[in-house]
Amino acid sequence: MPNEIELLDLLLKNRGIGEVDKEKFLNPSYEHGLYDPYKMKNMERICVRIFEAIEAKEKIVIYSDYDCDGIPSAVIINDFFKKIGYENFIIYIPDRHDEGYGLHMDAIKNFIKEEVKLIITFDLGITAVREVAEATANGVDVIITDHHLPRQEQVKAGLPQDILPRAYAILNPKQEGCEYPDKMLCGAGIAFKLIQALIIKYGEYWNIHKGWEKWLLDMAGIATLSDQVPLVDENRVFAFYGLKVLQKTRRPGLVEIFRKAGVDISKLNEEDVTFTLAPRLNAASRMDSPMRAFEVLATNDAVEAKTLANHLLKINDERKYLVANIMKEVNKTLSKREEKKIIVIGNPLWRIGVLGIIASKIVEEYKRPVFVWGSDGSDELKGSCRSWGNINIVEIMNALPDGSLTGFGGHKGAGGFSVNHEEIHFLEERILKVYGEDREVEESIEKDEAEALINIDDVTNANYLIIDKLAPYGVGNPKPKFIFKELPIFAIKEFGKEKNHLELSFLNSKGKQIKAIAFFKTKESFNNTLSVGERINLIATFEKSTFGGKIELRLRIIDII
């Protein structure tokens, strides 16, 4: 095992962080780690237009996506308008089932009737050429803030690549001609930069004291962690300080959600956001209305917060039950099928809001790319797809014969699609033909990549503190994994109401037990059947458990080989 200094340097080197960037990475700075928002193309023009709309008391629509990026974006803008006392605005979040993703023509026509003068989008809009044209022709200005790649999005939408919406202005660090240094912000990160810019320019006029915007970092942090953007550069600042603000949250809805989940909010970490908060927020759009998630984040009323948090908990439990039942059906169906290189499976009774979760679970279990489809009762079937290994799922959809799909989108690892009822019968055959029989797939081995070979005596608080300097973890900065070789098992326990979690114990040289756990795994989940006294090669991460108020250093099992 390397000594503590060597361990830290090794972990930083593995992440491509040299001596020059070491201090910036280990000690993120709000004052020095964020870029001037006015470096973003069109920021000045947008700030002036928003100021003019506020001064003229124009009706403004905040139009955001229904996920854990779009909803926090809407909360950021909502909080800002409330802070300056502006009331002539509405929050509009499209329904996942009735409308789907994006800026919709029917909504635009309603805004025109309601005499809206300005629409500001968040986490969407970069493909909305026709919708923006309709709004503009009827005297409504549209400001688009989005973080998706314009050219990729145009291809997905079936539009020429060089056509962007003729909006009043577009705020997107990835757009051509934008010199903003960090191109990988999520939608709420861009929303935060917009508020930062407005306060720089007009904060004194609105009597907003310097630093007030830091309270909005909780929303930027939630979205940055949930939307799986790389946790480097400015995103690391958002994630780092977002967690700090969440630990001191003034939002009663967040307090209730974490209290009901048994999370000590003062010790909140990134996993509490991605595995506890995000699924509950996403359950709103999957099982009900995305406005329920917005309301629980935005409310200042403790009674309302409790009611909303209870509702999210209830529908999230319903979502889990629904997913479990569909997965039973999936496993039963696949057990009777001939094994193929890609899985295409669906049922018109499956709820489209949970198909992304189903697709991810199938990939995890069957280690193959998957296309899952269901129905919302409309003329088209809709689905989600996930990749495995080095396969680009969007390239597969793009290569299908014309007419195979009525629409699709996404990125290399994940996407969505729609298909006619008549065409669904040919989809598997066409996908397999495009995929090819001779394709070599390099399976993703990230989960088995260990950063160092260590022994059980190295599981110490001192080493945990070194590793913890790299937190928060996420894309671009994975939690460090270590390999323990020829480790004898001292004890085995399966725990939980359904005995579906695994705990292994090992003895260090001082006779102290070191525990290693795996949730939703049993002795049979790994290649070899585990037994006391057996020597195993363990891949695991360090973690501190605070369950039941007891602080315990332990290992989290990644794999046993």
Rosetta blueprint (number, residue, H / E / L):
1 M L
2 P L
3 N L
4 E H
5 I H
6 E H
7 L H
8 L H
9 D H
10 L H
11 L H
12 L H
13 K H
14 N H
15 R L
16 G L
17 I L
18 G L
19 E H
20 V H
21 D H
22 K H
23 E H
24 K H
25 F H
26 L H
27 N L
28 P L
29 S L
30 Y H
31 E H
32 H H
33 G H
34 L L
35 Y L
36 D L
37 P H
38 Y H
39 K H
40 M L
41 K L
42 N L
43 M H
44 E H
45 R H
46 I H
47 C H
48 V H
49 R H
50 I H
51 F H
52 E H
53 A H
54 I H
55 E H
56 A L
57 K L
58 E L
59 K L
60 I E
61 V E
62 I E
63 Y E
64 S E
65 D L
66 Y L
67 D L
68 C L
69 D L
70 G H
71 I H
72 P H
73 S H
74 A H
75 V H
76 I H
77 I H
78 N H
79 D H
80 F H
81 F H
82 K H
83 K H
84 I H
85 G L
86 Y L
87 E L
88 N L
89 F E
90 I E
91 I E
92 Y E
93 I L
94 P L
95 D L
96 R L
97 H L
98 D L
99 E L
100 G L
101 Y L
102 G L
103 L L
104 H L
105 M H
106 D H
107 A H
108 I H
109 K H
110 N H
111 F H
112 I H
113 K H
114 E L
115 E L
116 V L
117 K L
118 L E
119 I E
120 I E
121 T E
122 F E
123 D L
124 L L
125 G L
126 I L
127 T L
128 A L
129 V H
130 R H
131 E H
132 V H
133 A H
134 E H
135 A H
136 T H
137 A H
138 N L
139 G L
140 V L
141 D E
142 V E
143 I E
144 I E
145 T E
146 D L
147 H L
148 H L
149 L L
150 P H
151 R H
152 Q H
153 E H
154 Q H
155 V H
156 K H
157 A L
158 G L
159 L L
160 P L
161 Q L
162 D L
163 I L
164 L L
165 P L
166 R L
167 A L
168 Y L
169 A E
170 I E
171 L E
172 N L
173 P L
174 K L
175 Q L
176 E L
177 G L
178 C L
179 E L
180 Y L
181 P L
182 D L
183 K L
184 M L
185 L L
186 C L
187 G H
188 A H
189 G H
190 I H
191 A H
192 F H
193 K H
194 L H
195 I H
196 Q H
197 A H
198 L H
199 I H
200 I H
201 K H
202 Y H
203 G H
204 E H
205 Y H
206 W H
207 N L
208 I L
209 H L
210 K L
211 G L
212 W H
213 E H
214 K H
215 W H
216 L H
217 L H
218 D H
219 M H
220 A H
221 G H
222 I H
223 A H
224 T H
225 L H
226 S H
227 D L
228 Q L
229 V L
230 P L
231 L L
232 V L
233 D L
234 E H
235 N H
236 R H
237 V H
238 F H
239 A H
240 F H
241 Y H
242 G H
243 L H
244 K H
245 V H
246 L H
247 Q H
248 K L
249 T L
250 R L
251 R L
252 P H
253 G H
254 L H
255 V H
256 E H
257 I H
258 F H
259 R H
260 K H
261 A L
262 G L
263 V L
264 D L
265 I H
266 S H
267 K H
268 L L
269 N L
270 E H
271 E H
272 D H
273 V H
274 T H
275 F H
276 T H
277 L H
278 A H
279 P H
280 R H
281 L H
282 N H
283 A H
284 A H
285 S H
286 R H
287 M H
288 D L
289 S L
290 P H
291 M H
292 R H
293 A H
294 F H
295 E H
296 V H
297 L H
298 A H
299 T L
300 N L
301 D L
302 A H
303 V H
304 E H
305 A H
306 K H
307 T H
308 L H
309 A H
310 N H
311 H H
312 L H
313 L H
314 K H
315 I H
316 N H
317 D H
318 E H
319 R H
320 K H
321 Y H
322 L H
323 V H
324 A H
325 N H
326 I H
327 M H
328 K H
329 E H
330 V H
331 N H
332 K H
333 T H
334 L H
335 S H
336 K L
337 R L
338 E L
339 E L
340 K L
341 K L
342 I L
343 I E
344 V E
345 I E
346 G E
347 N L
348 P L
349 L L
350 W L
351 R L
352 I H
353 G H
354 V H
355 L H
356 G H
357 I H
358 I H
359 A H
360 S H
361 K H
362 I H
363 V H
364 E H
365 E H
366 Y H
367 K L
368 R L
369 P L
370 V E
371 F E
372 V E
373 W E
374 G E
375 S E
376 D L
377 G L
378 S L
379 D L
380 E E
381 L E
382 K E
383 G E
384 S E
385 C E
386 R E
387 S L
388 W L
389 G L
390 N L
391 I L
392 N L
393 I H
394 V H
395 E H
396 I H
397 M H
398 N H
399 A L
400 L L
401 P L
402 D L
403 G L
404 S L
405 L L
406 T L
407 G E
408 F E
409 G E
410 G E
411 H L
412 K L
413 G L
414 A E
415 G E
416 G E
417 F E
418 S E
419 V E
420 N E
421 H L
422 E L
423 E L
424 I H
425 H H
426 F H
427 L H
428 E H
429 E H
430 R H
431 I H
432 L H
433 K H
434 V H
435 Y H
436 G L
437 E L
438 D L
439 R L
440 E L
441 V L
442 E L
443 E L
444 S L
445 I L
446 E H
447 K H
448 D H
449 E L
450 A L
451 E L
452 A E
453 L E
454 I L
455 N L
456 I H
457 D H
458 D H
459 V L
460 T L
461 N H
462 A H
463 N H
464 Y H
465 L H
466 I H
467 I H
468 D H
469 K L
470 L L
471 A L
472 P L
473 Y L
474 G E
475 V L
476 G L
477 N E
478 P L
479 K L
480 P L
481 K L
482 F E
483 I E
484 F E
485 K E
486 E E
487 L E
488 P E
489 I L
490 F L
491 A E
492 I E
493 K E
494 E E
495 F E
496 G L
497 K L
498 E L
499 K L
500 N L
501 H E
502 L E
503 E E
504 L E
505 S E
506 F E
507 L E
508 N L
509 S L
510 K L
511 G L
512 K L
513 Q E
514 I E
515 K E
516 A E
517 I E
518 A E
519 F L
520 F L
521 K L
522 T L
523 K H
524 E H
525 S H
526 F L
527 N L
528 N L
529 T L
530 L L
531 S L
532 V L
533 G L
534 E L
535 R E
536 I E
537 N E
538 L E
539 I E
540 A E
541 T E
542 F E
543 E E
544 K E
545 S E
546 T L
547 F H
548 G H
549 G H
550 K L
551 I L
552 E E
553 L E
554 R E
555 L E
556 R E
557 I E
558 I E
559 D E
560 I E
561 I L
